[in-house]
Amino acid sequence: MELRHIEAFIAVAEELNFRRAAERLHIAQPPLSQQIKRLERDVGATLLFRTTRHVALTPAGEAFLYEARRAVHGVHAARRAATEVAAGRTGVVRLGFSGPASYEVLMLLTRKYREQRPNVRLDVVGPVHGSDLSDRLSRGEIDASLVRLPVQGSRIAVREIVRQDMAVALPADHPLADRPHVELRDLRDELVINYLTERGGTVPNVVQSAFLEHGFSPNVIQSAPDVHTIMSLVGAGAGIGFVPLSVSHIRLPGVVLVPVPEIPPLPLALAWSEDDPSPALSALVALVDDVSDLFRARH
C-alpha cells in the first residue's frame, strides 16, 4: 500500500470527482483511476461507488478515509520532525558545567543558544566536579560541557571560549586588600585555603606551579571543596584563597578579590564528544566565538 495511492484516494473522496481530483494532484485521470483500483486491491474492499456521472464513498471507503487522513498526517508529521532534528532546529542538548567560575559564560551561552534555537531543549546539568565532566561526556550522559583546560579523556573535542584572570580572596581588613593587584612574593607567608586535590583540578595545579616558579610553595593549611567554601573561610579569617576573578559576582561580607597577574589566566572551554553527530550540538559549538566576543565586551 503506497502513500501516493492513499493520497490519491483522499483527493477523490474529498472532491467526489475524478477530473477535479486529477487536477488537484497534477496527474491525468487514467493513472488516477489505476491508483484507486490498486489501492482497493491492497485493501481488499471497494472504497468508491463510481458511474460515469457520479462518485460516492462506500461504507468501507468512509471508514478507510478517516484512518487514511490520520495516516497521511502522521507520515508528514514524522517527515517534518526528522527534518527539524536533522537541521538542528529541534532536539535536546545536555550542557554540563562545574561551578561559579563558569556562571557568566554559561549565562551568555545559554541565552544566545535559546535565541537562535528556541525549539531545542537545552538541559543544564550541574554543578559537576571538573574531573567528572569528561567522564560524563565519554559515557554519553551529557552532550557538551564548560570545562577547564586541559581536558582528560579520548575523542573529546574542545574550543576555548575565554581566559579568566586569577585573584586572591582576602579578608577586607587585610593590609593588601586595597591594592589594585598583588605579587606572589607578598603572599609567601600567608596561610592558604586550597581546593581539594584528591580528584584533581586545574586551579590548585596552576597556583602551585606559579608559586614554584618564584622559588617557594603556598603554605596550605586547609582544603575546601568549592569557591563558596573557600571565600566563606576567608571571610571567617581562616586564611586566604586563590579563585578566578570571574567569581566576583559572589559577594560575601568581609571578603575582597585582588588580581594576581603572576598566576596565568585559566582557560575555559566548551568540550564535546567528537563522535556526536547531533546538528543541535553543532549549533551550540558554532556559538563559541560569539560568546567569547560577548564576554570580552563585558570585561
ChimeraX commands (.cxc) that place a marker at each C-alpha (Angstrom):
marker #1 position 0.00,0.00,0.00 radius 0.5
marker #1 position 1.75,3.14,-1.22 radius 0.5
marker #1 position 1.40,6.59,0.30 radius 0.5
marker #1 position 0.69,8.16,-3.08 radius 0.5
marker #1 position -2.24,5.78,-3.62 radius 0.5
marker #1 position -3.69,6.74,-0.23 radius 0.5
marker #1 position -3.28,10.45,-1.02 radius 0.5
marker #1 position -4.96,9.87,-4.40 radius 0.5
marker #1 position -7.93,8.20,-2.68 radius 0.5
marker #1 position -8.24,11.11,-0.22 radius 0.5
marker #1 position -8.32,13.58,-3.10 radius 0.5
marker #1 position -11.11,11.64,-4.91 radius 0.5
marker #1 position -13.05,11.16,-1.66 radius 0.5
marker #1 position -12.94,14.88,-0.94 radius 0.5
marker #1 position -13.70,16.03,-4.47 radius 0.5
marker #1 position -16.10,13.14,-5.37 radius 0.5
marker #1 position -14.97,13.82,-8.91 radius 0.5
marker #1 position -12.10,12.11,-10.73 radius 0.5
marker #1 position -11.40,15.06,-13.02 radius 0.5
marker #1 position -11.11,17.59,-10.20 radius 0.5
marker #1 position -9.07,15.16,-8.11 radius 0.5
marker #1 position -6.69,14.56,-11.02 radius 0.5
marker #1 position -6.25,18.32,-11.49 radius 0.5
marker #1 position -5.58,18.73,-7.78 radius 0.5
marker #1 position -2.92,16.02,-7.91 radius 0.5
marker #1 position -1.49,17.27,-11.22 radius 0.5
marker #1 position -1.89,13.91,-12.94 radius 0.5
marker #1 position -4.11,12.56,-15.72 radius 0.5
marker #1 position -7.35,10.75,-14.94 radius 0.5
marker #1 position -6.37,7.26,-16.24 radius 0.5
marker #1 position -3.35,6.94,-13.88 radius 0.5
marker #1 position -5.53,8.20,-11.03 radius 0.5
marker #1 position -8.16,5.52,-11.74 radius 0.5
marker #1 position -5.42,2.87,-11.81 radius 0.5
marker #1 position -4.09,4.04,-8.44 radius 0.5
marker #1 position -7.53,3.78,-6.85 radius 0.5
marker #1 position -8.03,0.27,-8.27 radius 0.5
marker #1 position -4.60,-0.78,-6.98 radius 0.5
marker #1 position -5.44,0.60,-3.54 radius 0.5
marker #1 position -8.75,-1.26,-3.44 radius 0.5
marker #1 position -6.95,-4.48,-4.30 radius 0.5
marker #1 position -4.45,-3.86,-1.50 radius 0.5
marker #1 position -7.22,-3.07,0.98 radius 0.5
marker #1 position -9.42,-5.92,-0.19 radius 0.5
marker #1 position -12.60,-3.83,-0.33 radius 0.5
marker #1 position -14.44,-1.47,-2.68 radius 0.5
marker #1 position -13.92,2.05,-1.44 radius 0.5
marker #1 position -15.82,4.06,-4.06 radius 0.5
marker #1 position -19.10,3.72,-5.96 radius 0.5
marker #1 position -18.45,5.18,-9.38 radius 0.5
marker #1 position -20.53,5.65,-12.51 radius 0.5
marker #1 position -19.92,7.85,-15.48 radius 0.5
marker #1 position -21.72,10.71,-13.71 radius 0.5
marker #1 position -21.42,10.01,-10.01 radius 0.5
marker #1 position -18.78,9.12,-7.38 radius 0.5
marker #1 position -19.60,8.23,-3.76 radius 0.5
marker #1 position -17.90,6.58,-0.81 radius 0.5
marker #1 position -18.88,3.07,0.18 radius 0.5
marker #1 position -19.20,2.32,3.91 radius 0.5
marker #1 position -15.76,0.75,3.70 radius 0.5
marker #1 position -14.50,3.90,1.94 radius 0.5
marker #1 position -15.85,6.13,4.69 radius 0.5
marker #1 position -14.09,4.05,7.33 radius 0.5
marker #1 position -10.89,3.98,5.30 radius 0.5
marker #1 position -10.95,7.77,4.71 radius 0.5
marker #1 position -10.89,8.54,8.42 radius 0.5
marker #1 position -7.86,6.37,9.08 radius 0.5
marker #1 position -6.20,7.35,5.79 radius 0.5
marker #1 position -6.22,11.02,6.79 radius 0.5
marker #1 position -4.67,10.15,10.13 radius 0.5
marker #1 position -2.02,8.01,8.46 radius 0.5
marker #1 position -1.05,10.67,5.93 radius 0.5
marker #1 position -0.94,13.32,8.64 radius 0.5
marker #1 position 1.29,11.05,10.72 radius 0.5
marker #1 position 3.66,10.42,7.82 radius 0.5
marker #1 position 4.00,14.13,7.08 radius 0.5
marker #1 position 4.44,14.92,10.77 radius 0.5
marker #1 position 7.17,12.29,11.01 radius 0.5
marker #1 position 8.90,13.75,7.96 radius 0.5
marker #1 position 8.75,17.26,9.44 radius 0.5
marker #1 position 10.06,16.03,12.79 radius 0.5
marker #1 position 13.02,14.28,11.16 radius 0.5
marker #1 position 13.78,17.32,9.02 radius 0.5
marker #1 position 13.69,19.65,12.03 radius 0.5
marker #1 position 16.05,17.43,14.03 radius 0.5
marker #1 position 18.39,16.97,11.05 radius 0.5
marker #1 position 18.55,20.76,10.67 radius 0.5
marker #1 position 19.26,21.24,14.38 radius 0.5
marker #1 position 16.03,23.17,14.95 radius 0.5
marker #1 position 14.62,20.69,17.47 radius 0.5
marker #1 position 16.07,18.09,19.81 radius 0.5
marker #1 position 17.80,18.03,23.19 radius 0.5
marker #1 position 21.27,19.19,24.24 radius 0.5
marker #1 position 22.57,18.45,27.75 radius 0.5
marker #1 position 25.15,21.03,28.83 radius 0.5
marker #1 position 27.29,20.45,31.91 radius 0.5
marker #1 position 29.21,22.98,33.98 radius 0.5
marker #1 position 31.46,22.81,37.01 radius 0.5
marker #1 position 30.84,25.82,39.23 radius 0.5
marker #1 position 30.57,29.57,39.86 radius 0.5
marker #1 position 33.58,30.49,37.73 radius 0.5
marker #1 position 31.64,29.43,34.63 radius 0.5
marker #1 position 28.32,31.11,35.56 radius 0.5
marker #1 position 28.78,34.17,33.35 radius 0.5
marker #1 position 29.84,32.18,30.29 radius 0.5
marker #1 position 27.05,29.69,30.98 radius 0.5
marker #1 position 24.52,32.53,31.05 radius 0.5
marker #1 position 25.81,34.07,27.80 radius 0.5
marker #1 position 25.96,30.72,26.01 radius 0.5
marker #1 position 22.52,29.51,27.06 radius 0.5
marker #1 position 20.87,32.85,26.33 radius 0.5
marker #1 position 22.43,33.04,22.85 radius 0.5
marker #1 position 21.52,29.43,22.08 radius 0.5
marker #1 position 17.92,29.80,23.17 radius 0.5
marker #1 position 17.60,32.92,21.00 radius 0.5
marker #1 position 18.79,31.01,17.94 radius 0.5
marker #1 position 17.32,27.57,18.71 radius 0.5
marker #1 position 14.11,28.24,20.68 radius 0.5
marker #1 position 12.68,24.79,19.91 radius 0.5
marker #1 position 15.71,22.84,21.11 radius 0.5
marker #1 position 15.51,21.83,24.77 radius 0.5
marker #1 position 18.76,22.88,26.44 radius 0.5
marker #1 position 19.16,20.98,29.71 radius 0.5
marker #1 position 21.79,22.49,32.02 radius 0.5
marker #1 position 23.43,19.86,34.23 radius 0.5
marker #1 position 25.45,20.84,37.26 radius 0.5
marker #1 position 27.36,21.92,39.05 radius 0.5
marker #1 position 29.55,18.86,38.46 radius 0.5
marker #1 position 33.15,18.49,39.64 radius 0.5
marker #1 position 35.50,19.30,36.78 radius 0.5
marker #1 position 37.18,15.89,36.83 radius 0.5
marker #1 position 33.81,14.19,36.31 radius 0.5
marker #1 position 32.76,16.21,33.28 radius 0.5
marker #1 position 34.97,14.42,30.74 radius 0.5
marker #1 position 33.85,11.06,32.16 radius 0.5
marker #1 position 30.21,12.04,31.70 radius 0.5
marker #1 position 30.95,13.14,28.14 radius 0.5
marker #1 position 32.65,9.84,27.37 radius 0.5
marker #1 position 29.72,7.89,28.80 radius 0.5
marker #1 position 27.18,9.94,26.84 radius 0.5
marker #1 position 25.49,11.28,29.98 radius 0.5
marker #1 position 25.93,14.86,28.75 radius 0.5
marker #1 position 26.44,16.25,25.24 radius 0.5
marker #1 position 28.75,19.18,25.98 radius 0.5
marker #1 position 30.33,20.89,28.94 radius 0.5
marker #1 position 32.10,24.03,30.08 radius 0.5
marker #1 position 35.48,22.79,31.31 radius 0.5
marker #1 position 38.89,23.97,32.39 radius 0.5
marker #1 position 41.74,23.07,30.07 radius 0.5
marker #1 position 43.44,20.68,29.75 radius 0.5
marker #1 position 40.73,18.01,29.49 radius 0.5
marker #1 position 41.36,14.34,30.19 radius 0.5
marker #1 position 39.70,11.70,28.03 radius 0.5
marker #1 position 39.81,10.34,24.50 radius 0.5
marker #1 position 37.87,11.63,21.49 radius 0.5
marker #1 position 36.79,14.80,23.27 radius 0.5
marker #1 position 36.92,17.96,21.16 radius 0.5
marker #1 position 37.43,21.35,22.80 radius 0.5
marker #1 position 37.20,25.00,21.80 radius 0.5
marker #1 position 38.49,27.67,24.14 radius 0.5
marker #1 position 35.98,30.39,24.98 radius 0.5
marker #1 position 37.75,32.74,27.41 radius 0.5
marker #1 position 40.76,33.05,29.69 radius 0.5
marker #1 position 39.87,34.16,33.19 radius 0.5
marker #1 position 42.31,36.12,35.35 radius 0.5
marker #1 position 43.18,34.81,38.80 radius 0.5
marker #1 position 42.69,36.68,42.05 radius 0.5
marker #1 position 43.41,36.20,45.72 radius 0.5
marker #1 position 40.49,36.29,48.13 radius 0.5
marker #1 position 41.48,38.34,51.17 radius 0.5
marker #1 position 39.76,39.45,54.37 radius 0.5
marker #1 position 38.58,43.03,53.90 radius 0.5
marker #1 position 40.89,44.22,56.71 radius 0.5
marker #1 position 43.99,42.57,55.21 radius 0.5
marker #1 position 46.89,45.00,54.59 radius 0.5
marker #1 position 46.88,44.08,50.86 radius 0.5
marker #1 position 43.11,44.32,50.38 radius 0.5
marker #1 position 43.12,47.84,48.95 radius 0.5
marker #1 position 45.83,47.24,46.32 radius 0.5
marker #1 position 44.96,47.13,42.59 radius 0.5
marker #1 position 46.93,43.88,42.37 radius 0.5
marker #1 position 49.37,41.83,44.43 radius 0.5
marker #1 position 52.53,39.86,43.70 radius 0.5
marker #1 position 53.13,36.30,44.84 radius 0.5
marker #1 position 56.12,37.28,46.98 radius 0.5
marker #1 position 53.72,39.37,49.03 radius 0.5
marker #1 position 51.75,36.20,49.80 radius 0.5
marker #1 position 54.53,33.70,50.52 radius 0.5
marker #1 position 53.94,33.69,54.28 radius 0.5
marker #1 position 50.15,33.68,54.14 radius 0.5
marker #1 position 48.05,30.73,55.26 radius 0.5
marker #1 position 46.34,29.36,52.12 radius 0.5
marker #1 position 42.96,27.63,51.86 radius 0.5
marker #1 position 43.26,25.39,48.83 radius 0.5
marker #1 position 40.83,23.34,46.74 radius 0.5
marker #1 position 40.56,19.65,47.50 radius 0.5
marker #1 position 43.18,17.91,45.35 radius 0.5
marker #1 position 42.10,14.27,45.69 radius 0.5
marker #1 position 40.04,14.49,42.48 radius 0.5
marker #1 position 42.43,16.72,40.59 radius 0.5
marker #1 position 41.61,20.18,39.36 radius 0.5
marker #1 position 43.21,22.93,37.31 radius 0.5
marker #1 position 43.27,25.77,39.84 radius 0.5
marker #1 position 45.45,24.15,42.55 radius 0.5
marker #1 position 47.91,22.95,39.90 radius 0.5
marker #1 position 48.18,26.39,38.32 radius 0.5
marker #1 position 48.62,28.10,41.69 radius 0.5
marker #1 position 51.24,25.58,42.84 radius 0.5
marker #1 position 53.20,25.96,39.59 radius 0.5
marker #1 position 53.14,29.76,39.82 radius 0.5
marker #1 position 54.47,29.69,43.37 radius 0.5
marker #1 position 57.23,27.20,42.48 radius 0.5
marker #1 position 58.35,29.38,39.57 radius 0.5
marker #1 position 59.03,32.10,42.13 radius 0.5
marker #1 position 61.02,29.79,44.38 radius 0.5
marker #1 position 58.56,28.87,47.12 radius 0.5
marker #1 position 55.38,26.88,47.75 radius 0.5
marker #1 position 52.00,28.04,49.05 radius 0.5
marker #1 position 51.51,27.46,52.77 radius 0.5
marker #1 position 48.34,25.34,52.52 radius 0.5
marker #1 position 46.72,24.85,55.91 radius 0.5
marker #1 position 43.22,23.75,54.89 radius 0.5
marker #1 position 41.30,22.41,51.89 radius 0.5
marker #1 position 37.77,23.20,50.73 radius 0.5
marker #1 position 35.51,21.63,48.10 radius 0.5
marker #1 position 34.48,24.76,46.18 radius 0.5
marker #1 position 34.78,28.51,45.67 radius 0.5
marker #1 position 31.91,29.35,48.00 radius 0.5
marker #1 position 33.50,27.48,50.90 radius 0.5
marker #1 position 36.95,28.98,50.27 radius 0.5
marker #1 position 35.56,32.50,50.28 radius 0.5
marker #1 position 33.48,31.81,53.40 radius 0.5
marker #1 position 36.58,30.58,55.23 radius 0.5
marker #1 position 38.49,33.64,54.07 radius 0.5
marker #1 position 35.72,35.83,55.43 radius 0.5
marker #1 position 35.98,33.97,58.73 radius 0.5
marker #1 position 39.68,34.83,58.94 radius 0.5
marker #1 position 41.00,31.30,58.38 radius 0.5
marker #1 position 43.40,32.36,55.63 radius 0.5
marker #1 position 43.50,33.46,52.00 radius 0.5
marker #1 position 42.39,31.62,48.85 radius 0.5
marker #1 position 43.02,31.76,45.12 radius 0.5
marker #1 position 39.97,31.96,42.87 radius 0.5
marker #1 position 39.13,33.06,39.32 radius 0.5
marker #1 position 38.38,36.78,39.23 radius 0.5
marker #1 position 35.16,35.90,37.37 radius 0.5
marker #1 position 33.60,34.82,40.68 radius 0.5
marker #1 position 33.47,38.46,41.81 radius 0.5
marker #1 position 29.68,38.19,41.48 radius 0.5
marker #1 position 29.80,36.12,44.70 radius 0.5
marker #1 position 29.68,38.93,47.23 radius 0.5
marker #1 position 30.49,37.88,50.78 radius 0.5
marker #1 position 30.74,40.47,53.57 radius 0.5
marker #1 position 34.32,40.97,54.63 radius 0.5
marker #1 position 35.90,39.39,51.53 radius 0.5
marker #1 position 37.64,41.20,48.66 radius 0.5
marker #1 position 39.22,39.87,45.47 radius 0.5
marker #1 position 42.53,41.31,44.31 radius 0.5
marker #1 position 44.06,40.32,40.92 radius 0.5
marker #1 position 47.30,38.30,40.91 radius 0.5
marker #1 position 48.84,38.82,37.43 radius 0.5
marker #1 position 51.68,36.36,38.10 radius 0.5
marker #1 position 49.25,33.43,38.12 radius 0.5
marker #1 position 48.40,32.54,34.49 radius 0.5
marker #1 position 44.80,33.07,33.40 radius 0.5
marker #1 position 42.65,29.95,33.39 radius 0.5
marker #1 position 41.24,28.86,30.02 radius 0.5
marker #1 position 37.54,27.95,30.00 radius 0.5
marker #1 position 36.40,25.88,27.02 radius 0.5
marker #1 position 33.44,24.07,25.56 radius 0.5
marker #1 position 34.03,20.31,25.30 radius 0.5
marker #1 position 32.01,17.70,23.43 radius 0.5
marker #1 position 32.36,14.21,22.02 radius 0.5
marker #1 position 33.97,14.02,18.59 radius 0.5
marker #1 position 31.63,11.13,17.75 radius 0.5
marker #1 position 28.39,13.04,18.40 radius 0.5
marker #1 position 26.70,13.86,15.05 radius 0.5
marker #1 position 23.88,15.96,16.56 radius 0.5
marker #1 position 23.13,19.07,14.48 radius 0.5
marker #1 position 21.67,20.73,17.59 radius 0.5
marker #1 position 25.03,20.21,19.32 radius 0.5
marker #1 position 26.89,21.57,16.29 radius 0.5
marker #1 position 24.77,24.72,16.55 radius 0.5
marker #1 position 25.90,25.13,20.17 radius 0.5
marker #1 position 29.56,24.72,19.22 radius 0.5
marker #1 position 29.13,27.33,16.48 radius 0.5
marker #1 position 28.30,29.95,19.14 radius 0.5
marker #1 position 31.67,29.77,20.90 radius 0.5
marker #1 position 33.21,32.72,19.05 radius 0.5
marker #1 position 30.13,34.90,19.60 radius 0.5
marker #1 position 30.11,34.12,23.32 radius 0.5
marker #1 position 33.83,34.81,23.53 radius 0.5
marker #1 position 33.29,38.25,21.95 radius 0.5
marker #1 position 30.38,38.99,24.30 radius 0.5
marker #1 position 32.47,38.07,27.34 radius 0.5
marker #1 position 35.35,40.30,26.28 radius 0.5
marker #1 position 32.98,43.18,25.61 radius 0.5
marker #1 position 31.66,42.89,29.18 radius 0.5
marker #1 position 35.18,42.94,30.63 radius 0.5
marker link #1:1,2 radius 0.2
marker link #1:2,3 radius 0.2
marker link #1:3,4 radius 0.2
marker link #1:4,5 radius 0.2
marker link #1:5,6 radius 0.2
marker link #1:6,7 radius 0.2
marker link #1:7,8 radius 0.2
marker link #1:8,9 radius 0.2
marker link #1:9,10 radius 0.2
marker link #1:10,11 radius 0.2
marker link #1:11,12 radius 0.2
marker link #1:12,13 radius 0.2
marker link #1:13,14 radius 0.2
marker link #1:14,15 radius 0.2
marker link #1:15,16 radius 0.2
marker link #1:16,17 radius 0.2
marker link #1:17,18 radius 0.2
marker link #1:18,19 radius 0.2
marker link #1:19,20 radius 0.2
marker link #1:20,21 radius 0.2
marker link #1:21,22 radius 0.2
marker link #1:22,23 radius 0.2
marker link #1:23,24 radius 0.2
marker link #1:24,25 radius 0.2
marker link #1:25,26 radius 0.2
marker link #1:26,27 radius 0.2
marker link #1:27,28 radius 0.2
marker link #1:28,29 radius 0.2
marker link #1:29,30 radius 0.2
marker link #1:30,31 radius 0.2
marker link #1:31,32 radius 0.2
marker link #1:32,33 radius 0.2
marker link #1:33,34 radius 0.2
marker link #1:34,35 radius 0.2
marker link #1:35,36 radius 0.2
marker link #1:36,37 radius 0.2
marker link #1:37,38 radius 0.2
marker link #1:38,39 radius 0.2
marker link #1:39,40 radius 0.2
marker link #1:40,41 radius 0.2
marker link #1:41,42 radius 0.2
marker link #1:42,43 radius 0.2
marker link #1:43,44 radius 0.2
marker link #1:44,45 radius 0.2
marker link #1:45,46 radius 0.2
marker link #1:46,47 radius 0.2
marker link #1:47,48 radius 0.2
marker link #1:48,49 radius 0.2
marker link #1:49,50 radius 0.2
marker link #1:50,51 radius 0.2
marker link #1:51,52 radius 0.2
marker link #1:52,53 radius 0.2
marker link #1:53,54 radius 0.2
marker link #1:54,55 radius 0.2
marker link #1:55,56 radius 0.2
marker link #1:56,57 radius 0.2
marker link #1:57,58 radius 0.2
marker link #1:58,59 radius 0.2
marker link #1:59,60 radius 0.2
marker link #1:60,61 radius 0.2
marker link #1:61,62 radius 0.2
marker link #1:62,63 radius 0.2
marker link #1:63,64 radius 0.2
marker link #1:64,65 radius 0.2
marker link #1:65,66 radius 0.2
marker link #1:66,67 radius 0.2
marker link #1:67,68 radius 0.2
marker link #1:68,69 radius 0.2
marker link #1:69,70 radius 0.2
marker link #1:70,71 radius 0.2
marker link #1:71,72 radius 0.2
marker link #1:72,73 radius 0.2
marker link #1:73,74 radius 0.2
marker link #1:74,75 radius 0.2
marker link #1:75,76 radius 0.2
marker link #1:76,77 radius 0.2
marker link #1:77,78 radius 0.2
marker link #1:78,79 radius 0.2
marker link #1:79,80 radius 0.2
marker link #1:80,81 radius 0.2
marker link #1:81,82 radius 0.2
marker link #1:82,83 radius 0.2
marker link #1:83,84 radius 0.2
marker link #1:84,85 radius 0.2
marker link #1:85,86 radius 0.2
marker link #1:86,87 radius 0.2
marker link #1:87,88 radius 0.2
marker link #1:88,89 radius 0.2
marker link #1:89,90 radius 0.2
marker link #1:90,91 radius 0.2
marker link #1:91,92 radius 0.2
marker link #1:92,93 radius 0.2
marker link #1:93,94 radius 0.2
marker link #1:94,95 radius 0.2
marker link #1:95,96 radius 0.2
marker link #1:96,97 radius 0.2
marker link #1:97,98 radius 0.2
marker link #1:98,99 radius 0.2
marker link #1:99,100 radius 0.2
marker link #1:100,101 radius 0.2
marker link #1:101,102 radius 0.2
marker link #1:102,103 radius 0.2
marker link #1:103,104 radius 0.2
marker link #1:104,105 radius 0.2
marker link #1:105,106 radius 0.2
marker link #1:106,107 radius 0.2
marker link #1:107,108 radius 0.2
marker link #1:108,109 radius 0.2
marker link #1:109,110 radius 0.2
marker link #1:110,111 radius 0.2
marker link #1:111,112 radius 0.2
marker link #1:112,113 radius 0.2
marker link #1:113,114 radius 0.2
marker link #1:114,115 radius 0.2
marker link #1:115,116 radius 0.2
marker link #1:116,117 radius 0.2
marker link #1:117,118 radius 0.2
marker link #1:118,119 radius 0.2
marker link #1:119,120 radius 0.2
marker link #1:120,121 radius 0.2
marker link #1:121,122 radius 0.2
marker link #1:122,123 radius 0.2
marker link #1:123,124 radius 0.2
marker link #1:124,125 radius 0.2
marker link #1:125,126 radius 0.2
marker link #1:126,127 radius 0.2
marker link #1:127,128 radius 0.2
marker link #1:128,129 radius 0.2
marker link #1:129,130 radius 0.2
marker link #1:130,131 radius 0.2
marker link #1:131,132 radius 0.2
marker link #1:132,133 radius 0.2
marker link #1:133,134 radius 0.2
marker link #1:134,135 radius 0.2
marker link #1:135,136 radius 0.2
marker link #1:136,137 radius 0.2
marker link #1:137,138 radius 0.2
marker link #1:138,139 radius 0.2
marker link #1:139,140 radius 0.2
marker link #1:140,141 radius 0.2
marker link #1:141,142 radius 0.2
marker link #1:142,143 radius 0.2
marker link #1:143,144 radius 0.2
marker link #1:144,145 radius 0.2
marker link #1:145,146 radius 0.2
marker link #1:146,147 radius 0.2
marker link #1:147,148 radius 0.2
marker link #1:148,149 radius 0.2
marker link #1:149,150 radius 0.2
marker link #1:150,151 radius 0.2
marker link #1:151,152 radius 0.2
marker link #1:152,153 radius 0.2
marker link #1:153,154 radius 0.2
marker link #1:154,155 radius 0.2
marker link #1:155,156 radius 0.2
marker link #1:156,157 radius 0.2
marker link #1:157,158 radius 0.2
marker link #1:158,159 radius 0.2
marker link #1:159,160 radius 0.2
marker link #1:160,161 radius 0.2
marker link #1:161,162 radius 0.2
marker link #1:162,163 radius 0.2
marker link #1:163,164 radius 0.2
marker link #1:164,165 radius 0.2
marker link #1:165,166 radius 0.2
marker link #1:166,167 radius 0.2
marker link #1:167,168 radius 0.2
marker link #1:168,169 radius 0.2
marker link #1:169,170 radius 0.2
marker link #1:170,171 radius 0.2
marker link #1:171,172 radius 0.2
marker link #1:172,173 radius 0.2
marker link #1:173,174 radius 0.2
marker link #1:174,175 radius 0.2
marker link #1:175,176 radius 0.2
marker link #1:176,177 radius 0.2
marker link #1:177,178 radius 0.2
marker link #1:178,179 radius 0.2
marker link #1:179,180 radius 0.2
marker link #1:180,181 radius 0.2
marker link #1:181,182 radius 0.2
marker link #1:182,183 radius 0.2
marker link #1:183,184 radius 0.2
marker link #1:184,185 radius 0.2
marker link #1:185,186 radius 0.2
marker link #1:186,187 radius 0.2
marker link #1:187,188 radius 0.2
marker link #1:188,189 radius 0.2
marker link #1:189,190 radius 0.2
marker link #1:190,191 radius 0.2
marker link #1:191,192 radius 0.2
marker link #1:192,193 radius 0.2
marker link #1:193,194 radius 0.2
marker link #1:194,195 radius 0.2
marker link #1:195,196 radius 0.2
marker link #1:196,197 radius 0.2
marker link #1:197,198 radius 0.2
marker link #1:198,199 radius 0.2
marker link #1:199,200 radius 0.2
marker link #1:200,201 radius 0.2
marker link #1:201,202 radius 0.2
marker link #1:202,203 radius 0.2
marker link #1:203,204 radius 0.2
marker link #1:204,205 radius 0.2
marker link #1:205,206 radius 0.2
marker link #1:206,207 radius 0.2
marker link #1:207,208 radius 0.2
marker link #1:208,209 radius 0.2
marker link #1:209,210 radius 0.2
marker link #1:210,211 radius 0.2
marker link #1:211,212 radius 0.2
marker link #1:212,213 radius 0.2
marker link #1:213,214 radius 0.2
marker link #1:214,215 radius 0.2
marker link #1:215,216 radius 0.2
marker link #1:216,217 radius 0.2
marker link #1:217,218 radius 0.2
marker link #1:218,219 radius 0.2
marker link #1:219,220 radius 0.2
marker link #1:220,221 radius 0.2
marker link #1:221,222 radius 0.2
marker link #1:222,223 radius 0.2
marker link #1:223,224 radius 0.2
marker link #1:224,225 radius 0.2
marker link #1:225,226 radius 0.2
marker link #1:226,227 radius 0.2
marker link #1:227,228 radius 0.2
marker link #1:228,229 radius 0.2
marker link #1:229,230 radius 0.2
marker link #1:230,231 radius 0.2
marker link #1:231,232 radius 0.2
marker link #1:232,233 radius 0.2
marker link #1:233,234 radius 0.2
marker link #1:234,235 radius 0.2
marker link #1:235,236 radius 0.2
marker link #1:236,237 radius 0.2
marker link #1:237,238 radius 0.2
marker link #1:238,239 radius 0.2
marker link #1:239,240 radius 0.2
marker link #1:240,241 radius 0.2
marker link #1:241,242 radius 0.2
marker link #1:242,243 radius 0.2
marker link #1:243,244 radius 0.2
marker link #1:244,245 radius 0.2
marker link #1:245,246 radius 0.2
marker link #1:246,247 radius 0.2
marker link #1:247,248 radius 0.2
marker link #1:248,249 radius 0.2
marker link #1:249,250 radius 0.2
marker link #1:250,251 radius 0.2
marker link #1:251,252 radius 0.2
marker link #1:252,253 radius 0.2
marker link #1:253,254 radius 0.2
marker link #1:254,255 radius 0.2
marker link #1:255,256 radius 0.2
marker link #1:256,257 radius 0.2
marker link #1:257,258 radius 0.2
marker link #1:258,259 radius 0.2
marker link #1:259,260 radius 0.2
marker link #1:260,261 radius 0.2
marker link #1:261,262 radius 0.2
marker link #1:262,263 radius 0.2
marker link #1:263,264 radius 0.2
marker link #1:264,265 radius 0.2
marker link #1:265,266 radius 0.2
marker link #1:266,267 radius 0.2
marker link #1:267,268 radius 0.2
marker link #1:268,269 radius 0.2
marker link #1:269,270 radius 0.2
marker link #1:270,271 radius 0.2
marker link #1:271,272 radius 0.2
marker link #1:272,273 radius 0.2
marker link #1:273,274 radius 0.2
marker link #1:274,275 radius 0.2
marker link #1:275,276 radius 0.2
marker link #1:276,277 radius 0.2
marker link #1:277,278 radius 0.2
marker link #1:278,279 radius 0.2
marker link #1:279,280 radius 0.2
marker link #1:280,281 radius 0.2
marker link #1:281,282 radius 0.2
marker link #1:282,283 radius 0.2
marker link #1:283,284 radius 0.2
marker link #1:284,285 radius 0.2
marker link #1:285,286 radius 0.2
marker link #1:286,287 radius 0.2
marker link #1:287,288 radius 0.2
marker link #1:288,289 radius 0.2
marker link #1:289,290 radius 0.2
marker link #1:290,291 radius 0.2
marker link #1:291,292 radius 0.2
marker link #1:292,293 radius 0.2
marker link #1:293,294 radius 0.2
marker link #1:294,295 radius 0.2
marker link #1:295,296 radius 0.2
marker link #1:296,297 radius 0.2
marker link #1:297,298 radius 0.2
marker link #1:298,299 radius 0.2
view
